[in-house]
Amino acid sequence: MANIVSTIVKAITQLFKKPVATSVSVSVPDEPDNNEQLNVEETEQQSSSTSQPEPSISSDILTDEDKEAVVEDKRAEVEETVKGSVIRIVRKWVYWAGNNADSSTVGTFSIDNDSLTGYILEPYGESTAQSGQDKRIPLGTYNLVWHVSDKYTKAKYPPNGVPKLYNNSVSQSRAILIHPGNTGTDSIGCLLPGSGITVKTINNKKYVTAVTSSTVKLEALIKYINKQGIGNVKIIITEAYEDYK
């Protein structure tokens, strides 16, 4: 019996002395060159960017504030698209002369990424898209094309005539032009640029009643529009009315 036990002990001892084989093998590849490392990094970045797709938001669950935010984002996106070729008009002062023909709306204009500024005179409100009303056009974004007629010739307004505004609401046939003029009597819907303004005090209150040096400012606008290409220029009209001080 002692011999059997001794034999078993020796066998067990020999078993534990044998090296244990492993099924895992590790191979060390050659160090990749810079191009291979770059490809790996790009692949990893692409994989991480596509592994978590953006969740879609149903319009049914959007609150009114969310929907307004989406609209505002789209508006900002559109403006960003045309940024740099935008003439921004802000209506500021209204003047009622007792009749619509002599009354007016005056505002300022500026241009994105350009130092050219000035004033714009339009007819008195209310704003309308209908023609023949002697009213200013609605707020919004407008495209431009050149307008030539017997009155506004290329010879008088080189090289292409005067700019004309239009959009989906205000057609080209309405002929809303940017042309020279000073007071409400000079416009039945068109925009009259100016380098300065005329201010009158009526019953201890100041009113902006006209623009000045209109032809000079028109020439500067035409020069800018020609340089940019008229198809690349937009006009955006907004309002921020105030009393003149």
C-alpha positions in Angstrom: 0.0 0.0 0.0 2.9 2.4 0.9 4.4 1.8 -2.5 1.1 2.6 -4.3 0.7 5.9 -2.3 4.3 6.8 -3.1 3.7 6.1 -6.8 0.6 8.3 -6.9 2.3 11.2 -5.1 5.2 11.1 -7.6 2.8 11.1 -10.5 1.0 14.1 -9.1 4.3 15.9 -8.4 5.4 15.3 -12.0 2.1 16.6 -13.3 2.5 19.9 -11.6 6.0 20.3 -12.8 5.0 20.2 -16.5 4.6 23.6 -18.3 1.0 24.6 -18.8 0.1 25.2 -22.5 -1.9 28.3 -23.4 -4.3 28.7 -26.4 -3.7 32.5 -26.6 -1.0 33.6 -29.0 0.2 37.1 -29.3 1.9 38.4 -32.4 3.6 41.8 -32.6 3.2 43.3 -36.1 5.7 45.7 -37.6 5.1 49.3 -36.6 2.8 51.0 -39.1 4.0 54.0 -41.0 2.4 57.4 -40.5 -0.1 56.9 -43.4 -1.4 53.7 -41.8 -1.7 55.4 -38.4 -3.7 58.2 -40.0 -6.0 55.8 -41.8 -6.7 54.0 -38.4 -7.4 57.3 -36.7 -9.8 58.4 -39.5 -11.6 55.1 -39.4 -12.0 55.2 -35.6 -13.4 58.8 -35.9 -15.8 57.8 -38.6 -16.9 54.8 -36.6 -17.5 56.8 -33.4 -19.4 59.5 -35.4 -21.8 57.0 -36.9 -22.2 54.7 -33.9 -24.7 57.1 -32.3 -27.1 58.7 -34.9 -28.9 61.9 -34.0 -32.3 61.2 -32.6 -35.2 62.4 -34.8 -37.7 64.7 -33.2 -41.3 64.4 -34.3 -43.0 67.7 -34.9 -46.0 66.3 -33.0 -44.1 66.5 -29.7 -42.6 69.9 -30.3 -43.9 72.7 -28.1 -44.8 76.1 -29.6 -41.5 77.5 -28.3 -39.6 74.7 -29.9 -41.3 75.3 -33.2 -40.5 79.0 -33.0 -36.9 78.1 -32.2 -36.7 75.9 -35.3 -38.2 78.7 -37.5 -35.7 81.2 -36.0 -32.8 78.8 -36.7 -33.9 78.4 -40.3 -34.2 82.1 -40.7 -30.7 82.6 -39.3 -29.5 79.9 -41.6 -30.9 81.6 -44.6 -29.4 84.9 -43.6 -26.0 83.3 -43.0 -26.2 81.9 -46.5 -26.5 85.4 -48.0 -24.4 87.2 -45.5 -22.0 89.6 -47.0 -24.4 90.6 -49.8 -27.3 91.9 -47.7 -28.6 95.4 -47.7 -30.4 95.8 -44.4 -33.1 98.5 -44.1 -34.6 99.3 -40.7 -37.7 101.5 -40.8 -37.5 104.0 -37.9 -39.5 107.2 -38.4 -43.0 108.0 -39.8 -44.3 111.4 -40.8 -47.9 112.2 -41.5 -48.4 115.4 -43.5 -52.2 115.3 -43.5 -52.4 113.3 -46.8 -50.7 110.0 -47.9 -49.0 111.5 -50.9 -46.9 113.9 -48.8 -46.3 111.6 -45.9 -43.4 109.2 -45.6 -41.5 106.5 -43.7 -37.8 106.9 -43.3 -35.2 104.4 -42.1 -31.5 103.6 -42.2 -29.7 101.1 -44.3 -26.4 99.3 -43.8 -24.6 96.5 -45.7 -23.1 93.4 -44.2 -19.3 93.5 -44.4 -19.2 96.9 -46.1 -18.9 100.5 -44.8 -21.6 101.9 -47.1 -24.6 103.3 -45.0 -27.3 105.8 -45.5 -31.1 106.5 -45.3 -34.1 105.2 -47.2 -37.4 107.0 -47.7 -40.6 105.1 -48.5 -44.3 106.0 -48.6 -46.3 106.1 -45.5 -47.9 102.9 -44.2 -49.8 100.6 -44.0 -47.6 98.1 -45.8 -49.1 96.2 -48.6 -48.2 93.9 -51.4 -51.0 95.4 -53.7 -50.0 97.9 -56.3 -51.6 101.3 -56.9 -52.0 102.0 -53.2 -49.1 104.5 -52.7 -48.0 102.4 -49.7 -44.7 100.9 -48.6 -44.1 97.2 -49.4 -44.3 94.5 -46.6 -41.4 93.6 -44.4 -39.3 90.7 -45.6 -36.4 89.6 -47.9 -36.3 90.8 -51.5 -34.3 89.9 -54.6 -33.0 92.4 -57.1 -33.0 92.8 -60.9 -32.1 95.7 -63.1 -34.8 97.9 -64.4 -34.6 100.0 -67.6 -37.3 102.3 -68.9 -37.6 105.6 -70.8 -37.2 107.4 -67.5 -34.5 105.2 -66.0 -32.2 104.6 -68.9 -28.8 102.9 -68.9 -27.3 106.2 -70.2 -28.6 108.1 -67.2 -28.0 105.3 -64.7 -25.0 103.3 -66.0 -24.3 100.6 -66.7 -27.6 98.7 -66.2 -30.3 101.1 -65.0 -31.7 101.1 -61.5 -32.4 98.2 -59.0 -35.8 96.7 -58.7 -37.1 94.7 -55.7 -39.3 91.6 -55.9 -40.2 88.4 -54.0 -43.0 85.9 -53.9 -45.5 88.5 -52.6 -44.3 91.5 -54.5 -44.0 90.8 -58.2 -41.5 92.4 -60.6 -44.5 93.9 -62.5 -45.2 96.2 -59.5 -41.8 98.0 -60.3 -40.6 98.8 -56.8 -37.5 100.6 -57.7 -34.5 102.2 -55.9 -34.4 105.6 -57.5 -33.5 109.2 -56.5 -36.0 111.4 -54.6 -36.4 113.3 -51.4 -39.9 113.3 -50.0 -43.1 111.2 -50.0 -44.3 113.0 -53.1 -41.4 111.4 -55.0 -42.5 107.8 -54.3 -45.6 105.8 -54.7 -44.0 102.6 -53.4 -40.3 102.9 -54.4 -37.3 103.3 -52.1 -35.4 106.6 -52.2 -31.8 106.5 -50.8 -30.2 109.5 -49.1 -27.0 110.6 -47.5 -28.7 112.7 -44.9 -32.2 113.6 -43.5 -34.3 116.7 -43.1 -35.8 117.1 -39.6 -38.7 119.5 -38.8 -40.2 120.4 -35.5 -44.0 120.4 -35.4 -45.8 121.2 -32.2 -42.6 120.7 -30.2 -42.0 117.3 -31.7 -39.3 116.4 -34.2 -40.2 114.6 -37.5 -37.9 113.2 -40.2 -39.6 114.5 -43.3 -37.1 113.9 -46.2 -33.8 112.5 -47.3 -31.0 114.5 -48.9 -28.3 113.9 -51.5 -30.3 111.1 -53.0 -28.5 110.8 -56.4 -25.1 110.5 -54.8 -26.2 107.7 -52.5 -28.0 105.9 -55.3 -24.8 106.0 -57.4 -22.9 104.4 -54.5 -25.6 101.7 -54.1 -25.5 100.9 -57.8 -21.7 100.7 -57.7 -21.9 98.2 -54.8 -24.6 96.1 -56.4 -22.7 95.9 -59.7 -19.5 94.9 -57.9 -21.3 92.1 -56.0 -23.5 91.0 -59.0 -27.1 91.9 -58.6 -28.2 88.2 -58.4 -26.0 87.9 -55.3 -27.6 90.8 -53.4 -30.6 90.6 -51.1 -32.5 93.4 -49.3 -34.0 92.6 -45.9 -36.5 95.1 -44.5 -37.3 95.2 -40.8 -38.8 97.9 -38.5 -37.9 99.5 -35.2 -40.0 102.6 -34.9 -39.1 105.4 -32.5 -39.5 109.2 -32.0 -36.7 111.2 -33.5 -34.6 112.9 -30.9 
